[in-house]
Amino acid sequence: MFTKILIANRAEIACRVIKTARRMGIGTVAVYSDADRDALHAKVSDEAVHIGASPAAQSYLDGGKIIEACKQTGAEAVHPGYGFLSENAAFVRDLEREGIVFIGPGAAAIEAMGDKIASKKLAREAGVNSIPGHDGVVADAAQAARIAADIGYPVMLKASAGGGGKGMRIARDAAEVESGFERAASEARSSFGDDRMLIEKFIEQPRHIEIQIIADARGNVLTLNERECSLQRRHQKVIEEAPSPFIDADTRAAMSAQAVALAKAVDYRSAGTVEFVVDAARGFYFLEMNTRLQVEHPVTEMITGLDLVELMIRVAAGDELPLAQSDIPIRGWAVESRIYAENPARNFLPSIGRLTSYRPPDETGDGELNETGGNVRVDSGVTEGGEISRFYDPLIAKLVTWGPDRAAAIAQMRAALDAYYIRGVATNQPFVAALFAHPRFQAGDMNTHFIEEEYPNGLTDAPADAVASDIAAPPESPELHRLIVIAALLHHRLNRRAAAISGQLPGYGRAVVPHWVVSAGRARYPVTVCEDGDDWRVETAAAGAYLIKDQWRAGDPVLRCTVNGDAVCAQFERHGAGYRLAHGGLQIDALVLSPRAAELQALMPHKPPPDSSRFLLSPMPGLLVSLAVEAGDKVVAGQELAVIEAMKMENTLYAEQDGVVAEALAAVGDTLEVDQKILEFAPPAAAPSARPAVAPVAPAAPAAE
């Protein structure tokens, strides 16, 4: 067994590998860039080596620096995690020449499976079901259109070296093939240095289901059951679970057999994942093979009790797999949420900055392997005060829960999401909570288009400077009424606390009254709060009475209580003159006033926000890659104006209306902030028909995989 390994990665996956290595008694070496000098993974490892500047190309993607760090520290092996160099065959060969072990498959298997064109040919030869498509590289958009007409629309345009949703476009007609081909190829060139494209039939109503395998150097290949990864946003996984609620035993056996056949065909060793697209009739087709550890591997660990990182290390050290296929169970159910620094209220734009508050939910069970009860596991690589950098993937953590059945695992996840307190950056946490609360998801009725079907605009939310009286009221729901009564109760308690302060001037003290009006959007809810023994009774005209038991202390932003006997966890903080509350995927801004103050507040005028329609604003932080117009140009609705690169994704901004460009306020190559002005348009007097505005049509997606 190795005495020391180097983890050629960062953040949560580096911390994850360090945890297992430490349990195995193996020393660890972390590497870090300038941006990660104070990162958690660099602090928790036994040793840490600086490998370069913040851009990944100058640090984590520089194989030479990784090898030099191994020599410097005496590391005998390298675990690549996922992303970066994890599927780089040239890096594996460089390690072999230096006598350093790669904790992963051999270079030949990586090359065979890393090229989507070659992998599909190999899969067919191994008897694996494949999606109808074109064998070979597509030269240009014109050839792609001819092939698409033969295959039949819709088709998927995919970068041969792609991954993580980059270099992928769906086309439903020839026009979309032409525009999508060029953009996907450009994106692939920027992300992978390889713009080769392939084309295949796009399966309608597909589910994304994958088989986890583990193989040793002696030819033993085991499957660790399936994972359902159908909840995706722009081809990027958001929620994963194991097992799948859709797959039956016969389909599982057939998919597993094909996964084993493919692994043996390429002499595979280590952990890997064979991904399939599955249609409504449970017909399945090979998608690709990921020759590395997957982001979602914890759900497999939770239902099997196995540690995949440990198995990878043992296989790399030459050990034979210590179990047989019959030893691999399916115990209970596990679900995983990817918590990203992105804003679901602004079309999921990346959010960059400092984590001013970070309080993950308490881990239960052993935090890694399931036991008899519910289980919560948090795989994270950040701490309070840490930075979410623009240089890397915006994944904050993976939140994983286990239960004896699917309903229990989901309930555990919803409670854990409510307790996960993150501030300083926007996160997708409320969106993920809304997905878990959705009836379709709870029924297992989903496909890879679920999010675009149910949430075409993400989560709509009020702008930060909006006044509650001018915001549409949130829809009526049990979660809304819980938040209304919680807002009234906590405001009442804070008011009572303030009234108890001694030394107040006569006539200026707080009056503790039981009657309040809670405003949420334009809706107003009269509420009465009173003590009921050691508990609280909150009565509303809209939803009746609520009995609340809690141990809340002023200043704690997380309230754990029971409401009419149901366990509830809600987040609560001051927001302007009111409060911002979140629970069960719902977030509201509430203003709690006395009845008279509420009457007067309803009469208050509201200053509308400034009109920004004359400007093209950057919807995200990023690099201005191109400007398609200049001062004096006329633009028409739908015309491309600019391209911004963020998180390695190209985002095109289009004109929403006709207009005339007055001035370019940013230049190609500029690093833009959120809402920074890029173009100014002529006022309506100069262009009577124009009130141009823009919207991103391809916002950046997380790039964890």
C-alpha positions in Angstrom: 0.0 0.0 0.0 1.1 3.6 -0.7 2.5 5.6 2.2 1.8 9.0 0.5 -0.4 10.1 -2.3 -0.9 13.5 -4.0 -4.4 14.8 -4.8 -4.2 16.6 -8.2 -7.4 18.6 -7.5 -9.0 21.1 -5.3 -12.0 21.9 -3.1 -14.5 19.3 -2.0 -13.2 16.4 -4.0 -9.7 16.9 -2.7 -11.1 17.0 0.9 -13.1 13.9 0.1 -10.0 11.9 -1.0 -7.9 13.2 1.9 -10.6 11.9 4.3 -10.4 8.3 3.0 -6.6 8.3 2.7 -6.3 9.5 6.3 -8.6 6.7 7.5 -6.3 4.2 5.6 -3.2 5.6 7.2 -1.9 7.1 4.0 -0.2 10.5 4.0 -1.6 13.2 1.7 -0.2 16.0 -0.4 -2.5 18.8 -1.6 -1.7 21.2 -4.4 -3.0 24.8 -4.6 -2.9 27.8 -6.9 -2.7 31.5 -5.9 -6.5 31.7 -5.6 -6.5 28.6 -3.3 -3.7 29.7 -1.0 -6.1 29.7 2.0 -8.4 26.9 0.7 -9.6 24.2 3.0 -8.0 21.3 1.0 -4.6 22.9 1.4 -5.1 23.2 5.2 -6.4 19.7 5.9 -3.8 17.8 4.0 -0.6 16.6 5.6 1.5 18.6 3.1 0.6 21.3 0.5 2.5 22.5 -2.5 1.9 25.7 -4.4 1.8 25.0 -8.2 1.1 28.3 -9.9 -1.2 31.1 -10.8 -5.0 31.1 -10.4 -6.0 30.2 -14.0 -6.3 26.4 -14.1 -4.1 26.2 -17.2 -1.2 27.6 -15.1 -1.8 25.3 -12.1 -4.2 22.4 -11.9 -4.0 21.6 -15.6 -0.2 21.7 -15.7 0.8 18.1 -15.5 4.5 19.0 -15.2 3.9 20.9 -12.0 1.9 18.0 -10.6 4.8 15.6 -11.3 7.3 18.0 -9.8 5.2 18.3 -6.7 5.2 14.4 -6.4 9.0 14.4 -6.7 9.4 17.2 -4.2 7.2 15.4 -1.6 7.9 11.8 -2.3 4.3 11.0 -3.3 4.1 7.6 -4.8 0.7 8.0 -6.5 -1.7 10.6 -7.8 -5.5 10.7 -7.3 -6.9 13.1 -9.9 -10.5 13.5 -8.5 -12.7 14.6 -11.3 -12.2 17.3 -13.9 -8.8 18.9 -14.6 -6.4 16.0 -15.4 -8.6 13.1 -14.4 -9.2 11.9 -18.0 -5.9 13.1 -19.6 -4.2 10.1 -21.1 -1.0 12.0 -21.8 -0.7 12.9 -18.1 -1.1 9.3 -17.2 1.7 8.3 -19.5 3.9 11.1 -18.1 3.3 9.7 -14.6 4.2 6.2 -15.7 7.5 7.4 -17.2 8.3 8.9 -13.8 7.4 5.8 -11.9 4.4 7.4 -10.2 1.1 5.5 -10.0 -2.1 7.0 -11.4 -5.1 6.1 -9.2 -7.4 5.5 -12.1 -7.6 3.6 -15.4 -4.8 3.1 -17.9 -4.1 5.6 -20.6 -5.4 3.3 -23.3 -8.8 3.0 -21.7 -9.0 6.8 -21.1 -8.2 7.5 -24.7 -10.7 4.9 -26.0 -13.5 6.1 -23.9 -12.6 9.8 -23.8 -13.3 10.3 -27.5 -17.1 10.1 -28.0 -16.7 8.9 -31.6 -14.2 6.1 -30.9 -16.1 5.1 -27.7 -19.4 4.6 -29.6 -17.6 2.4 -32.2 -16.1 0.3 -29.4 -19.4 0.1 -27.6 -21.2 -1.3 -30.7 -18.4 -3.8 -31.1 -18.8 -4.9 -27.5 -22.5 -5.4 -28.0 -23.7 -2.3 -26.2 -26.8 -0.6 -27.4 -26.0 2.7 -29.2 -28.0 5.8 -30.3 -28.4 6.2 -34.0 -25.9 8.7 -35.3 -23.0 9.5 -37.6 -19.8 7.6 -37.3 -17.0 10.1 -37.6 -16.2 13.7 -37.2 -18.6 16.2 -38.8 -16.7 18.7 -40.9 -18.9 21.7 -40.8 -22.5 23.0 -40.3 -23.5 22.1 -43.9 -22.5 18.5 -43.5 -24.2 18.4 -40.1 -27.5 19.6 -41.7 -27.3 16.9 -44.3 -26.6 14.2 -41.7 -29.4 15.5 -39.5 -31.9 15.3 -42.3 -31.0 11.6 -42.8 -31.1 10.8 -39.1 -34.3 12.8 -38.5 -34.9 15.7 -36.1 -34.3 16.5 -33.3 -30.6 15.8 -33.2 -27.8 16.4 -30.6 -24.7 18.3 -31.6 -21.9 17.2 -29.3 -18.2 18.0 -29.0 -16.2 14.8 -29.2 -14.0 15.9 -26.2 -16.9 17.5 -24.4 -18.3 17.2 -20.9 -20.2 19.1 -18.3 -22.7 20.4 -20.8 -20.1 22.3 -22.8 -20.0 22.0 -26.5 -23.6 20.6 -26.7 -26.6 21.9 -28.6 -30.0 20.4 -29.5 -31.2 21.2 -33.0 -34.8 20.8 -34.2 -34.4 22.1 -37.7 -31.6 23.1 -40.2 -31.4 26.7 -38.9 -30.7 25.5 -35.4 -28.1 23.1 -36.7 -26.3 25.9 -38.5 -26.2 28.3 -35.5 -25.7 25.6 -32.9 -22.9 23.8 -34.7 -20.7 26.9 -34.8 -21.4 27.9 -31.2 -20.8 24.4 -29.8 -17.6 24.0 -31.8 -16.3 27.4 -30.5 -17.2 26.5 -26.9 -15.5 23.1 -27.2 -12.4 24.8 -28.7 -12.3 27.2 -25.8 -12.9 24.6 -23.1 -11.0 21.5 -24.4 -8.8 22.8 -27.3 -10.6 20.3 -29.5 -13.5 21.4 -31.7 -14.3 18.1 -33.4 -18.1 17.6 -33.4 -20.4 14.5 -33.7 -24.1 14.3 -34.3 -26.7 11.8 -33.1 -30.4 11.3 -32.8 -31.9 13.1 -29.8 -34.1 10.8 -27.7 -37.3 12.5 -26.6 -38.4 12.3 -22.9 -35.1 10.6 -22.0 -33.9 9.6 -18.6 -30.2 9.7 -17.7 -29.2 6.6 -15.9 -25.7 5.4 -15.2 -24.0 2.2 -14.0 -21.2 2.5 -11.6 -18.4 -0.1 -12.1 -15.2 -1.0 -10.2 -12.5 -3.2 -11.8 -9.1 -4.5 -10.8 -6.0 -5.4 -12.8 -6.9 -9.1 -12.7 -9.9 -8.8 -14.9 -12.6 -8.6 -12.2 -15.3 -6.1 -13.1 -18.2 -5.5 -10.7 -21.2 -3.2 -11.0 -22.4 -1.2 -8.1 -26.0 -0.7 -9.3 -27.4 2.4 -11.0 -27.8 6.1 -10.3 -30.6 8.2 -11.7 -29.3 11.6 -12.9 -32.2 12.9 -14.9 -32.7 16.2 -13.2 -30.4 18.4 -15.2 -30.2 22.0 -16.3 -28.7 22.5 -19.7 -27.1 19.0 -19.6 -25.6 19.6 -16.1 -26.7 17.3 -13.3 -28.5 19.0 -10.4 -29.9 16.1 -8.3 -28.9 12.4 -8.4 -30.3 9.4 -6.6 -29.6 5.7 -6.2 -31.2 3.5 -7.0 -33.5 4.7 -9.8 -37.2 4.8 -9.2 -37.7 3.9 -12.9 -35.4 0.9 -13.4 -36.7 -2.6 -12.7 -34.5 -5.6 -11.9 -34.4 -7.0 -15.5 -33.4 -3.6 -17.0 -30.7 -3.2 -14.2 -29.3 -6.6 -15.0 -29.2 -5.9 -18.8 -27.6 -2.5 -18.4 -25.1 -3.9 -15.9 -24.1 -6.7 -18.2 -23.4 -4.3 -21.1 -21.4 -2.0 -18.7 -19.2 -5.0 -17.8 -18.8 -6.0 -21.4 -17.6 -2.5 -22.3 -15.2 -2.3 -19.4 -13.7 -5.7 -20.3 -13.4 -4.6 -24.0 -11.0 -1.8 -23.0 -9.2 -3.7 -20.2 -10.6 -1.3 -17.7 -9.4 -1.0 -14.1 -10.4 1.4 -11.3 -13.8 3.1 -10.8 -15.7 4.2 -13.8 -19.3 5.0 -14.9 -21.1 3.8 -18.0 -23.9 6.3 -18.8 -27.1 5.5 -20.7 -30.0 7.4 -22.0 -33.2 5.5 -21.3 -36.5 6.0 -23.1 -40.1 5.7 -21.8 -40.2 2.0 -22.6 -37.0 1.3 -20.7 -35.0 1.0 -23.9 -31.5 2.1 -23.1 -28.6 3.4 -25.3 -25.0 4.0 -24.5 -24.2 7.6 -24.0 -20.5 7.7 -22.8 -18.1 6.2 -20.3 -16.6 8.5 -17.7 -13.2 7.0 -16.8 -12.9 8.6 -13.4 -14.8 9.1 -10.1 -18.1 10.8 -10.6 -19.4 13.9 -8.6 -22.4 11.8 -7.6 -20.5 8.8 -6.3 -21.6 9.3 -2.7 -25.2 8.1 -3.4 -23.7 4.8 -4.5 -21.6 4.6 -1.4 -24.6 5.3 0.8 -26.7 2.4 -0.7 -23.8 -0.2 -0.9 -21.7 0.7 2.2 -18.6 0.8 0.0 -16.0 3.5 -0.1 -15.2 4.0 -3.8 -12.1 6.1 -3.2 -10.7 3.3 -1.0 -11.4 0.7 -3.7 -9.7 3.0 -6.3 -6.6 3.3 -4.1 -6.4 -0.5 -3.4 -6.8 -1.4 -7.1 -4.1 1.1 -8.0 -1.8 -0.5 -5.4 -2.3 -3.9 -7.1 -4.9 -5.4 -4.7 -7.6 -7.7 -6.0 -11.2 -6.5 -5.4 -12.2 -7.9 -1.9 -15.7 -8.7 -2.8 -17.9 -10.5 -5.4 -21.0 -9.3 -7.3 -23.2 -11.1 -4.9 -21.7 -9.0 -2.0 -23.0 -5.7 -3.4 -26.5 -4.8 -2.0 -29.0 -2.1 -2.5 -29.8 -0.9 1.0 -32.3 1.9 1.3 -32.2 5.0 -0.9 -29.9 8.0 -1.2 -30.3 11.4 -2.9 -27.7 14.1 -3.6 -28.0 17.8 -4.1 -25.3 19.9 -5.7 -25.1 23.2 -4.0 -23.8 25.8 -6.4 -22.9 29.5 -6.1 -25.4 30.6 -8.7 -28.5 32.8 -8.6 -31.7 30.9 -9.6 -33.6 34.3 -9.6 -31.2 35.6 -12.3 -31.3 32.7 -14.7 -28.7 30.8 -12.7 -25.9 33.2 -13.3 -22.7 32.4 -11.4 -22.3 34.2 -8.0 -18.7 35.1 -7.0 -17.6 36.4 -3.6 -16.8 35.6 0.0 -18.9 33.2 2.1 -19.7 35.6 4.9 -21.7 32.9 6.8 -21.4 29.2 6.2 -23.2 26.7 8.5 -23.8 23.2 7.0 -26.5 20.9 8.5 -25.3 18.5 11.1 -24.1 15.2 9.7 -25.9 12.2 11.2 -25.2 8.5 11.2 -21.4 8.2 10.5 -21.6 10.8 7.7 -20.2 8.5 5.1 -21.8 5.0 5.2 -25.5 4.3 5.9 -26.6 2.8 9.2 -30.1 1.9 10.3 -31.6 5.4 10.5 -31.6 8.6 8.4 -28.2 9.9 7.4 -26.9 13.3 6.3 -23.5 13.7 4.6 -21.9 17.0 3.5 -19.0 16.8 1.1 -17.6 20.3 1.0 -14.3 22.1 0.4 -15.2 25.5 1.8 -15.3 27.3 5.1 -16.8 30.5 6.4 -14.8 33.4 5.1 -13.7 31.4 2.0 -13.9 32.7 -1.5 -15.9 31.4 -4.5 -13.5 32.2 -7.2 -14.3 33.1 -10.8 -11.4 30.8 -11.9 -13.1 27.5 -11.0 -16.3 25.6 -10.8 -18.8 27.2 -8.4 -19.7 24.0 -6.6 -19.9 24.8 -2.9 -20.8 21.3 -1.6 -22.6 18.1 -2.2 -25.4 17.4 0.3 -26.3 13.7 0.5 -29.1 12.0 2.5 -30.1 8.4 3.0 -33.2 6.8 4.2 -34.7 3.3 4.3 -36.9 4.2 1.3 -37.1 7.0 -1.3 -39.7 9.1 0.6 -37.6 9.0 3.8 -34.4 10.0 1.9 -36.3 13.0 0.3 -37.8 14.1 3.6 -34.3 14.0 5.1 -32.9 16.0 2.2 -35.7 18.7 2.5 -34.9 19.1 6.2 -31.2 19.3 5.6 -31.6 21.9 2.8 -33.7 24.1 5.2 -30.9 23.9 7.8 -28.0 24.7 5.3 -27.2 28.4 6.0 -25.0 30.1 3.4 -24.6 33.8 3.0 -22.3 36.1 1.0 -23.1 34.6 -2.4 -26.3 33.5 -4.0 -26.9 29.8 -4.2 -29.2 27.4 -6.0 -30.3 26.0 -2.6 -33.9 27.3 -2.8 -34.3 26.0 -6.3 -33.1 22.5 -5.3 -35.5 22.6 -2.3 -38.3 23.4 -4.7 -37.4 20.5 -6.9 -37.5 18.0 -4.0 -40.9 19.5 -3.0 -42.4 19.1 -6.6 -45.1 16.4 -6.8 -43.7 15.1 -10.1 -40.3 14.5 -8.6 -41.7 13.0 -5.5 -43.7 10.6 -7.8 -40.5 9.7 -9.7 -42.1 11.2 -12.9 -39.1 12.9 -14.5 -36.8 13.1 -17.5 -33.8 15.2 -18.5 -36.2 18.0 -19.6 -38.0 18.2 -16.2 -36.4 21.5 -15.2 -37.0 23.3 -18.4 -40.6 22.0 -18.5 -41.5 22.9 -14.9 -39.1 25.9 -14.3 -38.5 27.5 -17.7 -37.4 30.8 -16.0 -35.7 29.3 -12.9 -37.0 30.7 -9.6 -38.6 34.1 -10.0 -37.8 36.4 -7.2 -38.2 40.1 -6.4 -35.2 42.4 -7.0 -33.3 43.2 -3.8 -34.4 46.9 -3.8 -38.1 46.2 -4.4 -40.7 47.2 -1.9 -43.0 44.4 -0.7 -46.2 46.3 -1.6 -45.2 46.4 -5.3 -44.3 42.7 -5.6 -46.8 40.1 -6.6 -47.8 38.0 -3.7 -46.3 34.5 -3.6 -48.7 31.6 -4.3 -50.7 30.2 -1.4 -49.2 27.1 0.1 -48.6 25.4 3.5 -45.0 26.6 3.3 -46.1 30.2 2.8 -48.5 30.2 5.8 -45.8 28.7 8.0 -43.4 31.5 7.0 -46.1 34.1 7.7 -46.8 32.8 11.3 -43.0 32.4 11.9 -42.4 36.0 10.8 -45.1 37.3 13.1 -43.9 35.1 16.1 -40.3 36.1 15.8 -41.1 39.8 15.3 -43.4 39.6 18.3 -40.6 38.1 20.4 -38.0 40.6 19.2 -40.4 43.4 20.0 -41.1 42.0 23.5 -37.3 41.7 24.1 -36.8 45.3 23.0 -39.6 46.4 25.4 -37.8 44.8 28.3 -34.7 46.9 27.9 -34.4 49.1 31.0 -33.9 52.8 31.1 -36.2 53.7 28.1 -37.5 57.3 28.0 -41.0 57.7 29.2 -43.4 57.7 26.3 -41.0 56.1 23.9 -41.0 52.5 25.1 -42.1 49.6 23.0 -45.7 48.5 23.4 -46.1 44.7 23.3 -49.3 44.0 21.4 -50.6 40.7 20.2 -52.0 41.9 16.9 -49.8 42.2 13.7 -50.2 42.4 10.0 -47.6 40.5 7.9 -47.1 41.8 4.3 -45.7 39.4 1.8 -45.8 40.9 -1.7 -49.1 42.7 -2.1 -50.9 40.2 0.2 -51.5 41.1 3.8 -52.2 38.6 6.6 -53.7 39.7 10.0 -52.0 37.6 12.7 -52.5 37.3 16.5 -49.6 36.0 18.7 -50.1 34.9 22.3 -48.4 32.6 24.7 -49.9 29.1 25.3 -48.1 27.8 28.4 -44.5 27.3 27.4 -45.4 27.4 23.7 -46.9 29.9 21.3 -50.3 30.1 19.6 -50.4 32.1 16.4 -53.8 32.7 14.8 -54.4 33.8 11.2 -57.6 34.5 9.4 -56.4 32.8 6.3 -55.1 29.5 7.7 -56.4 29.1 11.2 -54.4 28.6 14.4 -50.8 27.3 14.7 -49.2 25.9 17.9 -45.5 26.4 17.8 -42.8 24.9 20.1 -39.3 26.1 19.7 -36.0 26.9 21.5 -35.1 29.9 19.3 -32.6 32.4 20.7 -32.4 36.0 19.3 -29.6 36.3 16.7 -29.8 32.7 15.5 -30.6 32.8 11.8 -31.9 29.2 11.8 -35.2 28.4 13.6 -35.9 24.8 14.4 -39.4 24.2 15.8 -42.6 22.2 15.6 -45.6 23.7 13.9 -48.8 21.9 14.8 -46.7 18.9 15.6 -44.7 18.9 12.3 -40.9 19.5 12.5 -40.0 22.7 10.7 -36.7 24.3 10.0 -36.7 27.9 8.6 -34.1 30.5 7.9 -34.8 34.0 9.2 -32.8 37.3 8.9 -33.3 41.0 8.9 -33.9 42.4 5.4 -34.3 46.2 5.3 -37.3 47.1 7.5 -38.6 43.6 7.4 -37.4 40.0 7.3 -36.3 37.5 4.7 -37.5 33.9 5.5 -36.9 30.6 3.7 -38.4 27.2 4.1 -39.2 24.2 1.9 -37.9 25.9 -1.3 -39.9 29.1 -0.7 -38.3 32.4 0.1 -40.3 35.5 1.0 -39.6 39.0 2.2 -42.0 39.9 4.9 -42.8 43.2 6.6 -44.5 42.9 10.1 -46.4 46.0 11.3 -49.0 47.0 13.7 -52.5 47.2 12.1 -52.4 51.0 12.0 -48.8 51.1 10.6 -49.9 48.6 7.9 -52.8 50.9 6.9 -50.3 53.8 6.5 -47.7 51.7 4.8 -50.2 50.8 2.1 -50.5 54.5 1.2 -46.8 55.0 0.9 -45.6 55.9 -2.7 -42.9 53.7 -4.3 -40.0 55.1 -6.4 -39.6 52.8 -9.4 -36.1 51.6 -10.1 -34.1 53.5 -12.8 -34.8 52.6 -16.4 -31.9 50.5 -17.7 -33.5 49.6 -21.0 -31.1 51.9 -22.9 -28.1 49.8 -21.9 -26.8 46.3 -22.6 -25.8 45.1 -19.1 -23.6 42.2 -18.4 -25.8 39.5 -16.7 -22.8 37.9 -15.0 -19.1 38.3 -14.2 -17.0 37.2 -17.1 -14.8 38.0 -20.0 -16.1 40.0 -23.0 -15.2 37.7 -25.8 -16.7 39.6 -28.7 -18.8 42.6 -29.7 -20.9 42.2 -32.8 -21.9 45.9 -33.2 -20.3 49.4 -32.8 -21.5 53.0 -32.4 -24.0 54.0 -35.1 -25.1 50.5 -36.0 -28.8 49.7 -36.2 -29.9 46.5 -34.5 -33.0 44.4 -34.8 -34.7 42.2 -32.3 -32.9 38.8 -32.1 -29.6 40.2 -33.4 -26.4 39.0 -31.6 -24.8 41.8 -29.7 -22.0 40.3 -27.6 -20.6 37.1 -26.2 -19.4 36.7 -22.6 -17.3 33.8 -21.3 -18.0 32.7 -17.8 -17.0 29.5 -16.1 -15.7 28.3 -19.5 -19.2 28.7 -21.1 -19.9 31.2 -23.9 -23.1 33.2 -23.3 -24.6 35.1 -26.2 -26.5 38.3 -25.6 -29.2 39.3 -28.1 -31.3 42.4 -28.7 -34.9 42.1 -27.6 -36.0 45.1 -29.7 -34.9 47.2 -32.6 -32.6 50.2 -31.8 -29.5 52.1 -32.6 -26.1 51.7 -30.8 -25.0 55.1 -29.4 -21.8 54.0 -27.7 -19.7 51.0 -26.8 -18.9 51.2 -23.1 -16.7 48.1 -22.9 -14.0 46.6 -25.1 -13.3 43.0 -26.1 -11.0 41.5 -23.5 -12.5 43.4 -20.6 -13.3 41.6 -17.4 -16.9 42.5 -16.6 -18.8 42.7 -13.4 -22.5 41.9 -12.9 -24.7 44.7 -14.4 -21.7 46.5 -15.9 -22.7 48.5 -19.0 -21.5 47.1 -22.3 -23.5 49.2 -24.8 -25.6 52.3 -24.7 -28.5 52.7 -27.2 -29.8 55.9 -28.6 -32.9 57.3 -26.8 -36.3 56.7 -28.3 -36.3 60.1 -29.9 -33.5 59.0 -32.1 -35.0 55.6 -32.7 -38.7 55.8 -32.2 -39.4 52.1 -32.4 -36.6 51.1 -30.0 -36.5 50.3 -26.4 -33.7 47.8 -26.7 -32.9 45.4 -24.0 -31.1 42.1 -23.9 -31.4 38.7 -22.3 -28.8 35.9 -22.1 -30.0 32.9 -23.9 -27.3 30.5 -22.8 -26.3 31.4 -19.3 -23.2 29.8 -17.8 -23.8 26.3 -16.3 -21.8 24.8 -13.5 -18.8 22.8 -14.8 -18.3 20.2 -12.1 -18.6 17.4 -14.6 
